[in-house]
Amino acid sequence: MAVEITNLGEEEGLSSITRFIDIAQDSSDLIKFKWVWLDKNSDNENTTPFIEADKIIQNMTTKNTNFVNFQIEKKIVSYRKIKIHGTRTGAIELSEDMTGLVLTFTRNNVLHLGSTGFIILLTEIIIIWILGHFLLTKRINKILEYIREIGSGNLSISLNIKGHDEISIISNGLDKMRINLGKAQKQLIKSKNDKINLLMQLRHSDRLSLIGRISSGIAHELGTPLNIISGRAKLIRNEKLTKEELIKNSEIISEQSERISGIIREFLKFARRKKIQKENTSLNLLIKKTVALLKPEARKLNISIVFNEDDSDIKLYLDEIQIQQVFSNIILNAIHALSGEGKIEIAISYKKAKNKELENALLNKYAVVSIKDNGPGIYDKDIKHIFEPYFTTKDTGKGTGLGLSLSSDIVKEHNGWIDVSNNQEKGCCFHIYLPCDRGE
């Protein structure tokens, strides 16, 4: 405890010692507490010791101690030496009139203990108790503030409470815990980033797989405008056209070239790997782009894709490429499930619902994209598994089983979800729920 009060003066200065004296004085009516200087440069009488400073210093030096007592007639005066910031030397002076104490205790007790020894013992007990209370409260408050900072996520601070008592041991333990938490946090961030990178790679691979599945249809789609361009170019080359016919054929070539550029542009945009980028996007336009990309594949199999546009033309805050990947996966699955003539219908509706993926979710407005086909549907035993990774009902080599799983994850990241059910008449229907608010 003597070390603690010395540290109090060294580290925090006179103001902290003064607060300690005020607390001590409020706690005792018998002993008078006072701050005094021992370097002969006392500022005023209030800081001048009752015993001469030289005598106090000499007594401490002789006894090799920082605490000394003096008895003058019926008065006991004690001093605890303290250095302030390592420059000036002072002391806490404790004075007590023995008369009051002797009347308080029985004569036998006083004779047994010896009046001087008793006062010294009582003084030390009072100092230790008050100082302990003062320093303990101060350090506990410091620990509580430290815990609050760690709880808020600040792992850069250090507690640094010196000493060898239980509080110091707790302080060191908390500091080690903070360091370990920091290491665990860095490892967690690294693992999370690795997981995100792996997920992005899987999604990109799934897009490339989709491109492979529709590439023949895209090639066929490009063939038509290329044939038109080739035919019109031959007409121009014959040099038998009038000026008006020449202009008309040039315009047709330009239109078909722009059509080819548009197909390739959308194709590359879908294939390109990029970071997640959400922005306000027209849901109508996004579905139309997706249908345009997949219609060539459907047309080869005599399958029609019908999109009933939404009159409100709502804009949702989403990542266009990722949601297009979701629509593409579901529509392509429908195309392959039909395996011949059939029909796929797409519609947009609106519904107030609670997010089934979240606990205690609030009622919210969702845009629901429904993709319905008139194929064979899905076996009841398979419906509950279709969003599981690597689950597929296709023949070996015709599917990875990741498309719907990745699609479900993408929609969840947009604070939505996917429902699926078999139609009463024929086929099945996927409902993609996307929030209408700008929830990020």
C-alpha positions in Angstrom: 0.0 0.0 0.0 2.9 2.3 0.7 4.1 1.7 -2.9 0.6 2.6 -4.2 0.4 6.0 -2.5 4.0 6.8 -3.6 2.9 5.9 -7.2 -0.1 8.2 -6.7 2.1 11.2 -6.1 4.7 10.2 -8.8 2.1 9.6 -11.5 -0.8 11.9 -10.8 0.6 14.7 -8.7 -0.6 16.8 -5.8 -4.2 17.1 -7.0 -4.7 13.3 -6.6 -3.1 13.4 -3.1 -5.3 16.3 -2.1 -8.4 14.3 -3.2 -7.2 11.4 -1.1 -6.7 13.7 2.0 -10.2 15.1 1.6 -11.7 11.6 1.5 -9.6 10.6 4.5 -10.7 13.6 6.5 -14.3 13.0 5.8 -13.9 9.4 7.1 -12.3 10.3 10.4 -13.2 12.8 13.2 -10.4 11.7 15.5 -7.4 12.3 13.2 -6.6 15.5 11.3 -5.1 15.1 7.8 -3.0 17.7 6.1 -0.6 18.1 3.2 2.8 19.6 4.1 6.1 20.3 2.3 9.4 19.0 3.6 11.8 20.9 1.3 11.7 24.3 3.2 9.8 25.9 0.4 6.4 25.7 1.9 3.9 28.0 0.1 2.1 29.1 3.3 1.4 28.2 6.9 -1.3 25.7 5.8 1.5 23.5 4.2 4.1 23.9 7.0 4.5 20.8 9.1 3.8 20.9 12.9 7.3 19.3 13.5 10.3 21.0 11.8 11.0 19.6 8.3 14.6 18.9 9.0 13.7 16.9 12.1 11.2 14.8 10.1 13.7 14.1 7.3 16.5 13.3 9.7 14.2 10.8 11.6 13.2 9.1 8.4 16.8 8.9 7.2 18.0 7.4 10.5 15.2 4.8 10.6 15.3 4.2 6.8 11.6 4.6 6.5 9.0 6.9 4.8 6.7 6.8 7.8 7.6 8.3 11.2 5.7 9.3 14.4 6.3 12.0 17.0 4.7 12.3 20.5 4.6 15.7 22.0 2.9 15.8 25.4 -0.6 14.4 24.7 -0.4 14.7 20.9 0.7 12.2 18.3 1.9 13.5 14.9 2.7 11.1 12.0 4.1 11.7 8.5 4.1 9.7 5.3 6.7 11.1 2.9 5.7 11.4 -0.8 7.5 12.8 -3.8 5.4 14.8 -6.3 6.4 14.0 -9.9 9.9 13.2 -8.7 10.8 16.9 -7.9 9.4 18.2 -4.6 9.2 16.2 -1.4 6.1 16.5 0.9 4.2 14.4 3.3 0.7 13.6 4.6 0.6 14.8 8.2 -1.7 13.0 10.6 -2.2 14.6 14.1 -4.3 13.3 17.0 -5.0 14.5 20.5 -4.4 11.5 22.8 -6.9 12.8 25.4 -9.9 12.0 23.3 -8.8 8.5 22.6 -7.8 7.7 26.1 -11.3 8.6 27.3 -12.8 6.4 24.6 -11.0 3.2 25.6 -10.9 1.5 29.0 -7.8 2.0 31.2 -6.9 -1.7 31.0 -6.8 -1.6 27.2 -4.6 1.5 27.1 -2.2 0.1 29.7 -2.1 -3.2 27.8 -1.3 -1.7 24.4 0.6 1.3 25.4 -0.9 4.6 24.3 1.8 5.5 21.8 1.8 2.1 20.1 -2.0 2.1 20.0 -2.2 5.4 18.3 0.5 4.4 15.7 -1.4 1.2 15.0 -4.7 2.9 14.6 -3.2 5.6 12.4 -1.7 3.0 10.0 -5.0 1.1 9.9 -6.9 4.2 9.0 -4.4 5.2 6.3 -4.4 1.7 4.8 -8.2 1.4 4.8 -8.9 4.9 3.3 -6.1 4.6 0.8 -7.1 1.1 -0.2 -10.7 2.3 -0.6 -9.6 5.3 -2.7 -7.2 3.4 -5.0 -9.5 0.3 -5.3 -12.5 2.4 -6.4 -10.2 4.3 -8.8 -8.7 1.2 -10.4 -12.0 -0.7 -10.6 -13.5 2.3 -12.5 -10.5 2.2 -14.8 -11.1 -1.5 -15.4 -14.8 -1.0 -16.1 -14.1 1.8 -18.6 -11.5 -0.5 -20.2 -14.1 -3.3 -20.5 -16.6 -0.9 -22.0 -14.1 0.1 -24.7 -13.3 -3.5 -25.5 -17.1 -4.2 -25.7 -17.4 -1.3 -28.2 -14.8 -3.0 -30.4 -11.7 -0.8 -29.5 -8.9 -3.4 -29.1 -6.1 -0.8 -29.4 -6.1 0.4 -25.8 -4.0 -1.0 -22.9 -5.1 -1.1 -19.3 -1.5 -1.0 -17.8 -2.3 -1.0 -14.0 1.0 -1.5 -12.2 1.5 -3.5 -9.0 1.5 -7.0 -7.6 -1.9 -7.3 -6.0 -5.1 -9.0 -7.2 -6.3 -6.0 -9.2 -3.0 -5.9 -11.1 -3.2 -9.6 -11.8 -6.7 -9.1 -13.2 -5.5 -6.1 -15.2 -2.7 -8.2 -16.8 -5.2 -11.0 -17.5 -7.6 -8.6 -19.2 -4.7 -7.2 -21.3 -3.7 -10.6 -22.4 -7.3 -11.4 -23.3 -7.5 -8.2 -25.3 -4.4 -9.2 -27.3 -5.8 -12.7 -27.9 -9.1 -11.2 -29.0 -7.2 -8.9 -31.4 -5.5 -11.9 -32.9 -8.7 -13.9 -33.1 -10.5 -10.9 -34.8 -7.8 -10.7 -37.5 -8.0 -14.4 -38.1 -11.8 -14.2 -38.3 -11.6 -11.3 -40.8 -9.1 -13.2 -42.9 -11.3 -16.3 -42.8 -14.3 -14.3 -43.7 -12.5 -12.6 -46.6 -11.3 -16.0 -47.8 -14.8 -17.4 -47.7 -16.1 -14.3 -49.6 -13.5 -14.8 -52.3 -14.3 -18.5 -52.6 -18.0 -17.8 -52.8 -17.3 -15.2 -55.6 -15.2 -17.7 -57.4 -18.0 -20.3 -57.2 -20.6 -17.7 -58.4 -18.3 -16.8 -61.3 -17.8 -20.5 -62.2 -21.6 -20.9 -62.1 -22.0 -18.0 -64.5 -19.4 -19.5 -66.8 -21.4 -22.8 -66.6 -24.5 -20.9 -67.6 -22.7 -19.3 -70.5 -21.6 -22.7 -71.7 -25.2 -24.0 -71.6 -26.5 -21.1 -73.6 -23.6 -20.5 -76.0 -25.0 -22.6 -78.8 -28.2 -20.6 -78.7 -26.3 -17.3 -78.6 -24.3 -18.5 -81.7 -27.5 -19.3 -83.5 -28.9 -15.8 -82.5 -25.8 -14.2 -84.0 -26.2 -16.2 -87.2 -29.4 -14.4 -88.2 -28.1 -10.8 -88.3 -24.8 -12.0 -89.8 -26.7 -13.6 -92.7 -28.7 -10.4 -93.2 -25.5 -8.3 -93.2 -23.8 -10.7 -95.6 -26.8 -10.6 -98.0 -27.2 -6.8 -98.0 -23.4 -6.4 -98.5 -23.6 -8.5 -101.6 -26.4 -6.4 -103.0 -24.4 -3.2 -102.5 -21.3 -4.8 -104.1 -23.3 -5.5 -107.3 -23.5 -1.7 -107.8 -27.0 -2.1 -109.4 -28.9 -0.3 -106.6 -30.4 3.1 -106.8 -29.3 5.7 -104.3 -32.3 5.2 -102.1 -31.8 1.4 -102.1 -28.2 1.8 -101.3 -29.1 4.0 -98.3 -31.8 1.6 -97.1 -29.4 -1.5 -97.3 -26.7 0.5 -95.4 -29.2 1.3 -92.6 -30.2 -2.4 -92.4 -26.5 -3.4 -92.1 -26.0 -0.8 -89.4 -29.1 -2.0 -87.4 -28.0 -5.6 -87.6 -24.4 -4.7 -86.6 -25.8 -2.9 -83.5 -28.0 -5.9 -82.8 -24.9 -8.2 -82.8 -23.0 -5.7 -80.6 -25.8 -5.6 -78.1 -25.9 -9.4 -77.9 -22.2 -9.7 -77.4 -22.2 -6.8 -74.9 -24.8 -8.4 -72.7 -23.1 -11.7 -73.0 -19.7 -10.3 -71.9 -21.3 -8.2 -69.2 -23.0 -11.3 -67.7 -19.7 -13.4 -68.0 -17.4 -10.7 -66.6 -16.3 -11.2 -63.0 -16.8 -8.1 -60.8 -17.3 -7.0 -57.2 -20.8 -6.7 -55.8 -22.3 -3.4 -56.9 -25.8 -2.6 -55.8 -27.7 0.2 -57.5 -31.3 1.2 -58.4 -32.3 -1.1 -61.2 -35.5 -1.4 -63.2 -36.9 -4.9 -62.5 -38.8 -4.9 -65.9 -35.6 -4.1 -67.8 -33.5 -6.7 -65.9 -36.0 -9.5 -66.7 -36.2 -8.4 -70.3 -32.4 -8.6 -70.6 -32.4 -12.0 -69.1 -35.1 -13.3 -71.4 -33.3 -11.9 -74.4 -30.2 -13.8 -73.4 -32.0 -17.1 -72.9 -34.6 -17.0 -75.7 -32.3 -18.4 -78.4 -31.7 -21.5 -76.2 -35.5 -21.8 -75.6 -36.3 -21.3 -79.3 -34.1 -24.2 -80.3 -36.3 -26.5 -78.2 -39.7 -24.9 -79.3 -40.1 -23.4 -75.8 -41.7 -20.0 -75.5 -40.8 -17.5 -72.7 -43.5 -15.0 -71.9 -42.8 -12.0 -69.7 -45.9 -10.0 -68.5 -44.3 -6.6 -67.8 -45.2 -4.7 -64.7 -47.0 -1.4 -65.3 -45.4 0.3 -62.3 -41.8 -0.4 -63.6 -40.4 -0.5 -60.1 -36.7 0.0 -59.4 -35.0 -2.1 -56.7 -31.7 -1.6 -55.0 -29.7 -4.7 -56.1 -26.7 -6.1 -57.9 -27.9 -6.4 -61.5 -25.5 -9.2 -62.6 -26.1 -11.4 -59.5 -29.9 -11.2 -59.7 -29.7 -11.8 -63.4 -27.7 -14.9 -62.6 -30.5 -16.0 -60.2 -33.2 -15.5 -62.9 -31.0 -17.3 -65.6 -30.4 -20.3 -63.4 -34.2 -20.8 -62.7 -35.3 -20.2 -66.3 -32.6 -22.5 -67.7 -33.6 -25.2 -65.3 -37.2 -24.8 -66.5 -36.0 -25.0 -70.2 -34.1 -28.3 -69.5 -37.0 -29.7 -67.5 -39.5 -29.1 -70.4 -37.1 -30.9 -72.9 -39.4 -30.1 -75.8 -42.4 -27.9 -76.5 -43.5 -25.9 -73.5 -44.1 -22.5 -72.0 -42.4 -20.5 -69.3 -44.3 -17.5 -67.8 -42.7 -14.7 -65.8 -44.7 -12.1 -63.8 -44.1 -9.5 -61.1 -46.4 -9.0 -58.2 -46.2 -7.3 -54.8 -46.8 -8.8 -51.4 -46.4 -7.7 -47.7 -44.6 -10.5 -45.8 -42.1 -11.3 -43.1 -38.7 -12.5 -44.2 -38.8 -16.2 -43.4 -35.0 -16.4 -43.2 -34.9 -13.9 -40.2 -36.2 -14.2 -36.6 -38.5 -11.5 -35.4 -38.7 -10.0 -38.9 -41.0 -7.1 -39.5 -43.8 -7.0 -42.1 -42.3 -5.5 -45.3 -43.2 -4.9 -48.9 -41.6 -7.3 -51.4 -41.6 -7.5 -55.2 -42.2 -11.1 -56.1 -40.8 -12.4 -59.4 -42.7 -15.6 -60.3 -41.2 -18.0 -62.9 -43.7 -20.7 -63.8 -43.4 -23.6 -66.3 -45.8 -26.4 -67.5 -43.2 -29.1 -67.2 -43.3 -32.3 -65.1 -42.7 -30.5 -61.8 -40.5 -31.5 -58.9 -41.0 -34.6 -56.7 -42.2 -33.7 -53.2 -39.3 -35.6 -51.7 -36.9 -33.4 -53.6 -38.4 -30.0 -53.0 -36.9 -29.6 -49.5 -33.4 -30.4 -50.8 -33.2 -28.4 -54.1 -31.4 -25.4 -52.4 -28.8 -27.7 -50.8 -25.2 -27.5 -52.4 -24.5 -30.3 -54.9 -28.1 -31.6 -54.9 -29.3 -32.2 -58.4 -32.0 -34.3 -60.1 -30.2 -34.1 -63.5 -28.3 -37.0 -65.1 -24.6 -37.3 -64.2 -22.5 -34.7 -66.0 -25.4 -32.4 -66.7 -25.4 -30.3 -63.6 -23.2 -29.3 -60.7 -26.0 -29.0 -58.1 -24.7 -25.5 -57.2 -26.9 -23.2 -59.3 -30.0 -23.1 -57.0 -27.8 -23.1 -53.9 -25.8 -20.1 -55.1 -29.0 -18.4 -56.3 -30.6 -18.8 -52.8 -27.5 -17.3 -51.2 -27.5 -14.3 -53.6 -31.2 -13.5 -52.8 -30.6 -13.9 -49.1 -27.8 -11.3 -49.4 -30.4 -9.0 -50.9 -32.6 -9.6 -47.8 -35.0 -11.8 -49.7 -35.7 -15.5 -50.2 -36.9 -18.0 -52.8 -40.0 -20.2 -52.4 -40.8 -23.1 -54.7 -44.0 -25.2 -55.2 -45.6 -27.5 -57.8 -48.5 -26.0 -59.8 -51.9 -27.6 -59.3 -52.3 -28.3 -63.0 -48.8 -29.0 -64.2 -45.2 -27.9 -63.7 -43.7 -25.9 -60.9 -43.3 -22.2 -59.9 -40.4 -20.3 -58.3 -41.2 -17.1 -56.3 -38.2 -14.8 -55.8 -38.9 -12.3 -53.0 -36.9 -9.0 -53.2 -37.5 -6.1 -50.8 -38.9 -2.9 -52.2 -37.1 -0.7 -49.6 -33.4 0.2 -49.9 -32.4 -2.3 -47.2 -28.6 -2.9 -47.4 
